[in-house]
Amino acid sequence: MDILICLCLGLLAFQDFTYRAVHIVVLSILFFIGSVRFWLLGHPIGLIFNTLIFIIVVLLFLWVYISIKTNKVVNPLQKHLGLGDILFFLAVSPLFSVFNYMLYFISGMILSIVFSMLFLRTKENIPLAGILSTYLLGLKVFSFFTEEDLFFNPIVYKFL
């Protein structure tokens, strides 16, 4: 199952870096495989909704921030964030516990900022889903070789 997840992530990264778009079918397959894996690991499916609430709150704050910054109510999907990025956030939500998803999300946003400052010289769209897919693929590979569960175990508590 992890191999299918990695294949989906690799395909999403390729699509976003190449075309600045991701296909809904790949996102749907990733969400489905992640949900089945989530259930097979013994986690109640209802826990995915906690992650969805986090995503909704983040998007709501983004909308409020952009609206205040531009002094008008705006749709962030028109200029600031792609629909594929939001669907990617949702598609990978079953791959993590809520807390680890928050860590992935925040560290992924920091990584995206650094990537865009280093490699994107023009004011083009940032391939956010591609960067986050590549990052998640790296986490999957790291987790496989170190046999550490970076997705459901509370990793921060190990370092405190």
KOLFI-191996 format. One line per 5 residues: number of its first residue (from 0); their letters; for each residue z, x, y of N, C-alpha, C, O. Coordinates in pm, whole numbers. Atoms other than C-alpha are relative to their C-alpha. Example, Ala and Ser with C-alpha at 12.3 -4.5 7.8 and 13.67 -1.06 7.14 Angstrom:
REM residues 2
0) as) 0:89:-119:780:1230:-450:0:90:120:66:194:118 | -6:-82:-119:714:1367:-106:73:-77:109:90:-26:220
//
This chain:
REM residues 160
0) mdili) 0:82:-119:0:0:0:0:87:126:-63:54:226 | -3:-91:-115:75:290:234:-137:60:27:-173:88:142 | 136:-55:-18:-274:425:172:-87:-99:77:-164:-59:164 | 77:102:-73:-426:96:290:43:-7:146:-40:-24:235 | -51:0:-137:-203:101:597:-57:120:75:-101:106:190
5) clclg) 54:-120:-66:-314:458:675:-150:-12:25:-199:32:129 | 143:22:-21:-680:364:627:-25:-93:119:-114:-67:200 | 12:93:-113:-640:72:870:31:71:131:-40:54:230 | -38:-73:-121:-464:296:1123:-108:99:41:-140:112:159 | 107:-94:-30:-735:560:1096:-123:-70:55:-187:-21:148
10) llafq) 115:77:-48:-1007:298:1141:24:-53:141:-67:-50:225 | -33:48:-134:-829:150:1443:-8:112:103:-59:92:213 | 7:-114:-92:-793:493:1602:-146:37:28:-184:59:143 | 142:-32:-18:-1162:567:1544:-68:-103:91:-141:-67:182 | 63:105:-80:-1268:231:1688:41:9:147:-43:-2:236
15) dftyr) -48:1:-138:-1050:258:1997:-44:125:76:-82:116:193 | 46:-121:-68:-1137:620:2077:-150:-1:22:-199:51:122 | 146:0:-10:-1508:558:2016:-52:-112:88:-135:-89:177 | 56:118:-67:-1569:206:2148:93:-63:104:52:-155:174 | -102:60:-86:-1251:131:2348:22:-148:-36:47:-232:51
20) avhiv) -22:136:53:-1218:-180:2131:43:13:-145:5:107:-215 | -41:5:140:-1055:-267:1800:-39:-135:-57:-44:-235:14 | 47:122:63:-1170:-526:1550:118:-82:-50:213:-29:-107 | -108:91:37:-951:-829:1486:22:-4:-151:135:-26:-196 | -13:2:146:-1020:-813:1112:90:114:-47:175:95:-134
25) vlsil) -83:-115:39:-866:-465:1082:145:-25:40:236:7:-36 | -136:32:-44:-563:-577:1284:63:-105:-90:181:-95:-123 | -51:105:89:-526:-887:1064:37:56:-136:141:22:-192 | -30:-63:129:-545:-680:745:127:83:10:211:79:-79 | -119:-82:-20:-286:-439:884:126:-86:7:228:-53:-54
30) ffigs) -115:90:-10:-52:-725:974:33:-61:-136:150:-69:-174 | -22:61:131:-98:-889:634:63:100:-97:163:68:-162 | -54:-102:91:-37:-567:437:142:37:41:230:51:-44 | -134:-31:-49:262:-484:657:100:-109:-31:215:-81:-66 | -89:113:29:410:-831:609:34:-7:-149:149:-32:-185
35) vrfwl) -24:0:145:369:-816:231:93:114:-37:187:96:-116 | -87:-116:26:524:-469:224:142:-27:48:238:7:-20 | -130:36:-58:808:-592:448:77:-90:-98:195:-70:-123 | -60:95:93:875:-877:203:35:68:-133:142:43:-188 | -25:-69:127:844:-655:-108:119:96:8:186:121:-92
40) lghpi) -115:-87:-19:1104:-418:37:132:-77:9:239:-18:20 | -120:82:1:1346:-710:40:51:-43:136:161:-95:147 | -41:42:-134:1359:-774:413:-40:-146:21:-150:-186:-18 | 39:138:-30:1368:-1137:525:-111:-2:105:-103:67:206 | 115:7:-90:1040:-1226:694:43:-41:142:-22:-4:239
45) glifn) -49:43:-131:1240:-1385:978:35:115:93:35:97:215 | -33:-115:-85:1338:-1038:1102:-119:46:83:-101:108:188 | 118:-37:-77:980:-985:1217:2:-70:136:-48:-17:235 | -5:75:-125:1045:-1250:1482:85:70:105:60:55:225 | -79:-77:-96:1309:-1026:1642:-88:103:71:-75:123:192
50) tlifi) 93:-95:-60:1041:-764:1697:-98:-72:92:-133:-20:198 | 91:77:-84:807:-1030:1833:65:-40:132:-1:-42:236 | -73:32:-123:1073:-1133:2084:4:123:91:-14:110:212 | 2:-122:-79:1097:-769:2197:-136:18:68:-142:51:186 | 135:-15:-55:718:-756:2246:-23:-99:112:-79:-63:216
55) ivvll) 18:103:-103:720:-1082:2443:78:37:126:28:21:237 | -82:-39:-116:1002:-958:2669:-66:116:74:-71:115:197 | 67:-114:-64:819:-629:2735:-122:-47:77:-144:-5:191 | 121:51:-67:496:-813:2819:36:-86:121:-35:-84:222 | -45:80:-114:684:-1054:3044:42:90:116:7:63:231
60) flwvy) -39:-94:-105:840:-764:3236:-122:71:59:-126:96:180 | 123:-62:-49:498:-599:3261:-71:-95:96:-117:-53:202 | 66:100:-85:351:-919:3405:74:-13:134:10:-16:239 | -79:11:-123:637:-952:3658:-18:125:86:-38:114:207 | 15:-125:-73:610:-584:3757:-137:6:70:-144:39:188
65) isikt) 135:-8:-57:232:-600:3811:-17:-105:109:-81:-79:211 | 11:105:-101:260:-928:4001:74:37:128:24:12:238 | -75:-43:-118:526:-788:4234:-73:115:70:-81:118:192 | 68:-117:-57:333:-464:4283:-126:-39:77:-156:22:180 | 124:42:-66:9:-646:4379:22:-117:97:-73:-162:162
70) nkvvn) -35:113:-87:188:-924:4574:-76:-128:-33:-97:-212:54 | 62:125:45:9:-1192:4371:16:-9:-151:34:92:-220 | -11:22:144:29:-1344:4026:-132:44:-64:-239:-6:-30 | 120:-54:63:-213:-1153:3805:10:-14:-152:118:-29:-208 | 8:-2:145:-326:-1159:3446:-14:145:-43:-117:207:-16
75) plqkh) 7:-141:36:-245:-814:3302:-114:32:-96:-156:148:-107 | 108:-24:95:-519:-858:3042:-134:26:70:-226:78:7 | 127:-19:-69:-791:-848:3307:-24:146:38:-139:190:38 | 20:-135:-49:-731:-494:3425:96:103:-58:60:220:-71 | -106:-95:29:-410:-336:3304:25:26:-148:68:135:-185
80) lglgd) -31:-11:142:-380:-396:2930:-103:-80:-78:-140:-190:-37 | 100:70:79:-629:-491:2662:63:-94:-101:175:-72:-146 | -47:95:101:-592:-783:2425:18:71:-134:110:40:-209 | -13:-76:124:-649:-541:2137:129:79:-7:187:96:-114 | -127:-73:-3:-346:-340:2248:116:-93:-35:205:-56:-113
85) ilffl) -107:96:29:-124:-647:2241:-5:-43:-147:99:-51:-213 | 12:36:141:-261:-752:1903:42:115:-91:94:92:-200 | -47:-115:76:-195:-398:1780:152:1:-4:211:25:-110 | -146:6:-2:169:-428:1892:51:-99:-105:147:-72:-176 | -40:103:95:194:-744:1684:-32:41:-144:47:16:-235
90) avspl) 44:-35:135:3:-604:1385:92:102:-66:113:97:-187 | -86:-104:60:236:-306:1337:147:-42:-3:230:32:-55 | -141:42:-4:556:-504:1392:67:-10:-136:185:21:-146 | -70:4:130:623:-560:1018:25:138:-62:91:146:-166 | -16:-133:58:614:-185:956:132:65:36:165:172:-15
95) fsvfn) -124:-60:-51:948:-124:1131:114:-99:-1:93:-221:-2 | -115:81:-39:1299:-250:1170:-9:-18:151:-85:52:218 | 9:28:-143:1357:-388:1518:34:124:83:-39:158:176 | -43:-116:-78:1542:-82:1646:-101:114:-11:-132:179:89 | 98:-107:17:1293:164:1498:-132:-35:67:-204:54:112
100) ymlyf) 121:41:-72:1008:-41:1643:16:32:150:-77:80:214 | -25:-31:-141:1168:-6:1987:-16:149:26:-75:189:126 | 15:-146:-14:1190:372:1937:-147:40:-7:-193:123:71 | 143:-29:14:827:383:1822:-75:-42:126:-159:32:177 | 69:54:-116:713:169:2114:24:89:123:-71:127:192
105) isgmi) -34:-80:-119:896:371:2382:-56:141:-13:-116:192:82 | 52:-136:16:807:711:2239:-153:0:-1:-215:95:46 | 145:12:-3:447:592:2189:-54:-16:141:-161:36:173 | 44:15:-140:421:490:2554:10:134:73:-77:169:152 | -14:-132:-61:551:831:2662:-112:92:-49:-172:164:31
110) lsivf) 109:-79:56:302:999:2428:-135:-40:61:-218:47:88 | 125:47:-61:21:784:2573:-15:49:144:-125:84:186 | 4:-52:-137:112:888:2927:-36:148:-1:-122:192:76 | 28:-143:9:113:1255:2830:-146:22:-43:-215:106:15 | 139:-13:47:-218:1215:2641:-99:-29:113:-196:45:132
115) smlfl) 93:36:-107:-385:1043:2934:0:104:112:-104:129:172 | -6:-102:-105:-264:1308:3180:-69:129:-44:-128:200:38 | 58:-125:49:-384:1594:2958:-149:-10:-31:-224:84:-6 | 136:7:53:-712:1463:2820:-94:-95:73:-215:-82:59 | 86:95:-70:-840:1182:3038:-1:35:148:94:4:220
120) rtken) 9:-46:-139:-954:1327:3369:-41:-112:96:-4:-109:214 | 45:108:-87:-1115:1011:3504:95:-118:-12:185:-117:-96 | -84:119:4:-956:674:3571:-58:-102:-97:-73:-219:-64 | 53:90:100:-1099:528:3254:115:-68:-74:231:-32:-57 | -102:69:78:-917:294:3022:61:95:-103:-9:176:-164
125) iplag) -70:-81:98:-658:459:2803:-14:-70:-136:13:-189:-146 | 9:62:133:-722:399:2431:139:-13:-63:174:60:-156 | -140:13:39:-364:281:2382:16:-28:-149:96:38:-216 | -11:31:142:-412:127:2038:-41:120:-85:17:144:-191 | 42:-119:72:-594:443:1926:106:108:0:131:172:-102
130) ilsty) -107:-101:-10:-319:673:2051:118:-41:-87:172:41:-162 | -113:47:79:-48:458:1894:-32:-2:-149:56:23:-232 | 41:-5:141:-246:433:1568:10:141:-54:61:163:-164 | -5:-140:41:-279:810:1551:145:47:-14:181:117:-108 | -142:-33:3:91:849:1629:66:-59:-124:141:9:-193
135) llglk) -59:65:117:188:597:1360:-51:62:-129:24:76:-226 | 55:-69:117:-44:766:1111:73:133:-22:105:169:-136 | -77:-124:11:132:1094:1186:141:-24:-51:193:54:-131 | -134:34:48:470:929:1133:-2:-34:-148:89:3:-223 | 13:36:141:350:787:800:-14:126:-86:51:138:-190
140) vfsff) 20:-125:75:231:1130:682:129:82:-2:167:134:-107 | -126:-74:-7:552:1297:802:104:-63:-92:175:8:-164 | -95:71:84:760:1032:627:-30:21:-148:62:33:-229 | 40:-21:140:563:1080:305:43:139:-48:99:152:-157 | -29:-136:44:607:1458:293:148:36:8:195:120:-70
145) teedl) -143:-31:-11:971:1465:403:87:-98:-78:208:-77:-92 | -71:105:73:1068:1157:201:111:-63:83:212:-108:30 | -91:67:-93:1251:1024:508:-60:-133:38:-179:-142:68 | 48:132:-43:1224:656:587:20:-11:151:130:-40:198 | -5:7:-146:1142:661:958:-21:-142:51:-20:-165:172
150) ffnpi) 43:133:-41:1059:292:961:109:-106:-11:111:-201:67 | -105:99:15:1365:102:839:140:58:6:234:-13:41 | -132:-62:-10:1654:348:821:32:28:146:-57:65:223 | -40:-29:-139:1850:387:1146:-1:150:27:100:218:6 | 18:-146:-10:1718:735:1229:83:62:112:119:179:102
155) vykfl) -76:-57:-112:1908:780:1557:142:32:-42:200:131:4 | -140:-22:41:2247:753:1386:17:130:-77:127:184:-81 | -8:-125:73:2166:1059:1174:25:118:93:82:218:52 | -9:-110:-95:2158:1274:1488:121:-11:92:146:79:172 | -117:17:-87:2471:1138:1657:126:55:-62:233:48:-2
//
